Every structure is written in C-alpha cells, then in structure tokens.
Amino acid sequence: MTATTPIERVAQVLELAQFRRMPTPLEIGGVKTGALAAFVGKPPSPDLVVIGDTLQQTPGALQQTIEGVGRALDMMGSRRPLTLVVVGPRPDTTALTALARHARVLAVGELADNSALANWLAVLLPFTPPNTSAGRAEAAIVTLLAEPADPLVQEFVAMAAQGKDSVAAHLAEVIDEPFLPNDPAEEGGSDATSS
C-alpha cells in the first residue's frame, strides 16, 4: 500500500519500525492536543512522535500543540522523549528554534524519495549495521599483514602478536620520544658547568 499524504508516508515508516499509532485527538493525562498524528515507540526507542503539517497548521498552531504535549508529559511525570516531525514546507528558522525548545524537531519537508525520508527519520529507527562478508575481513587482514612501507607501522604490526598492552606501551614511547632530552649526560654536564 502506497501512502498518499506526507503524514501517511511518515506514518508508514514509523509503523514499519514498530511504532504504535495513537488515536487522535491525542489525549495525555486528560489533556487533549491538536496533534494530527502521534506514535509511541517501544524500548529501546520509547519516543512519543508527534507529526505536524505546515500546510494544515500555522507555526503558532504547531508550537501550541507541541507545548501542550510537552506540558501534559511533564504533568504525568513522563520521561519519554518527545519528537516533532514536521512535513510540508519547512518553517523559518525562528519557528524551528521555538519548536525545538519543547521537542526534538525533524523537519522532513515534502520528500518524494522513501530512502531520503528514512534518512531524515534515522534517529528514530533501529540501527542496522552494514553486512560484512568474511571475504572483506580476510582481505583487510592480508592487507594489514603485508609488508607496510612505513617502518613505524611495521613495528606496530609486529608487536600486535604480543597483545594490546605491548602496542599501547610502545605507542606511548613513540609519542613521548620527541619530548625527551637528547642525551642525559649532556644535560647533566651543562648543569655542572653552570654551578
């Protein structure tokens, strides 16, 4: 099923990420708000996501809605993060700053591409690491173990077999080396002549 409105397109992405749609008008602790759509996430992403549309709501109405939701959450003693997703033409910077005082604001605009929409909403979506193949890991190991041109890299690769503590100690020595006196006898000799 293809979503037709920007709000429904955002809703579709959130529902695929296991967010549960809340009935509207959104009611929190007996306080009704003018949210056009709202979603609640499951742990580990327990956000309350409110969707606003700048074609249907003025910046003032959006601010009133998000302030109302924020106050209702405060009255209930909720620690749930509040996110406002704004679809439609992007509000000006002043309006976005005012909205950001009450919630995290994601102004997604009127995006046509679903992957771009998913990028805008990525902070709300579960992280899926890229697939890595054993072939890539083996190629990286072969490259690492090949004779590096830099002698310092050669030292570290050789020391890696001795363990991370050995590599860390050698790294500390290499970092400290430029700051050590050149010849301790020279330093002592100059002190002896000056006294």
C-alpha positions in Angstrom: 0.0 0.0 0.0 1.4 3.4 -1.0 0.9 6.3 1.3 -0.6 9.3 -0.4 -0.1 12.2 2.1 3.2 13.3 3.7 1.8 12.4 7.1 0.9 8.9 6.0 4.3 8.4 4.4 6.0 9.3 7.7 3.4 7.1 9.5 4.3 4.1 7.2 8.0 4.4 8.0 7.3 4.6 11.8 4.9 1.7 11.7 7.5 -0.4 9.9 9.9 0.4 12.8 7.3 -0.9 15.3 5.9 2.4 16.5 2.3 2.2 17.6 -0.2 4.8 16.3 -2.1 6.7 18.9 -5.7 7.7 18.5 -6.3 11.4 17.6 -7.0 13.8 19.1 -4.1 12.8 21.3 -5.0 12.8 24.9 -2.4 12.7 27.7 -3.5 12.8 31.3 -6.9 14.2 30.3 -5.4 16.9 28.2 -6.4 16.8 24.5 -3.9 18.2 22.0 -4.2 19.2 18.3 -1.7 16.6 17.1 -2.6 15.4 13.5 -0.9 12.1 14.1 1.1 10.6 17.0 3.1 7.5 17.6 4.7 5.8 20.5 7.9 3.7 20.2 8.8 0.6 22.1 12.1 0.4 24.1 14.9 0.9 23.3 13.3 3.8 21.4 10.4 4.9 23.6 9.9 8.3 21.9 6.5 10.0 21.6 6.5 11.2 18.0 4.0 13.9 17.0 3.6 14.7 13.3 2.7 18.3 12.2 2.0 19.6 8.7 2.8 23.2 7.8 0.1 23.0 5.1 -2.6 22.3 7.7 -1.1 24.1 10.7 0.5 27.5 11.2 3.8 27.7 13.1 1.8 29.1 16.0 -0.5 26.1 16.0 2.4 23.7 15.8 4.0 25.4 18.7 0.8 25.3 20.7 0.4 21.6 20.0 4.0 20.6 21.0 3.9 22.8 24.1 0.6 21.2 25.1 2.1 17.7 24.6 5.2 18.6 26.5 3.3 20.1 29.4 1.0 17.0 29.6 4.0 14.7 29.6 5.5 16.8 32.4 2.3 16.7 34.4 2.3 12.9 34.1 6.0 12.7 35.2 6.8 11.0 31.9 10.5 10.7 30.9 9.5 9.8 27.4 11.5 11.8 24.8 9.3 14.0 22.6 9.9 14.3 18.9 8.1 16.6 16.4 8.2 15.5 12.8 7.3 18.5 10.5 6.1 17.7 7.0 5.2 20.3 4.3 7.1 23.4 3.5 9.9 24.0 6.0 9.1 26.6 8.7 11.6 29.5 9.0 14.5 29.3 11.5 12.7 31.4 14.2 9.7 29.0 14.2 12.0 25.9 14.2 14.0 27.3 17.1 10.8 28.0 19.1 9.6 24.4 18.4 13.0 23.0 19.4 12.6 24.4 22.9 9.9 21.8 23.6 10.9 18.8 21.5 13.5 17.3 19.1 12.4 18.7 15.7 12.8 16.7 12.4 11.7 18.9 9.5 11.4 16.4 6.7 9.6 18.6 4.2 7.9 17.1 1.2 10.3 14.4 0.2 9.5 12.2 -2.7 12.1 9.6 -2.0 11.5 7.0 0.7 15.2 6.4 1.4 15.6 10.2 1.9 12.7 10.1 4.3 14.2 7.2 6.2 17.5 9.2 6.4 15.6 12.1 8.0 13.9 9.8 10.5 17.0 7.6 11.1 17.4 8.9 14.7 14.0 7.2 15.5 14.7 4.0 13.6 16.6 0.9 14.7 20.2 0.8 13.6 21.0 -1.9 11.2 24.8 -2.4 10.7 26.0 -3.0 7.1 26.6 -6.6 6.1 30.2 -7.6 6.2 31.4 -10.7 4.5 34.2 -13.0 5.6 36.0 -12.2 2.3 36.2 -8.5 3.2 37.7 -9.3 6.6 40.2 -11.7 5.2 41.3 -9.1 2.6 41.7 -6.5 5.3 43.9 -8.9 7.3 46.0 -9.7 4.3 46.5 -6.0 3.5 47.4 -5.3 7.2 49.9 -8.1 7.3 51.5 -7.3 4.0 54.8 -5.5 4.4 53.8 -1.9 5.1 56.1 0.8 3.7 56.2 2.9 6.9 58.7 1.4 9.4 56.6 2.5 12.4 53.6 0.7 11.1 55.8 -2.4 10.6 56.8 -2.2 14.3 53.2 -2.0 15.5 52.1 -4.9 13.2 55.0 -7.0 14.6 54.1 -6.1 18.2 50.4 -6.9 17.7 51.1 -10.6 18.3 52.4 -9.6 21.8 49.0 -8.1 22.7 47.4 -4.7 23.0 49.3 -3.7 26.2 52.6 -4.1 24.4 51.3 -2.0 21.4 49.9 0.7 23.8 53.2 0.9 25.7 55.2 1.2 22.5 52.8 3.9 21.2 53.3 5.9 24.5 57.1 5.6 24.0 56.8 6.8 20.4 54.6 9.8 21.4 57.0 10.7 24.3 60.2 10.4 22.3 60.3 13.9 20.7 59.9 15.5 24.2 62.7 13.5 25.9 66.1 15.1 26.3 68.6 14.1 23.6 71.5 13.0 25.8 71.1 12.8 29.6 74.9 13.1 30.0 74.8 16.4 28.0 72.0 17.7 30.3 74.0 16.8 33.4 77.2 18.3 32.0 75.5 21.7 31.3 74.1 21.8 34.9 77.6 21.0 36.3 79.3 23.9 34.4 76.7 26.4 35.3 77.1 25.9 39.0 
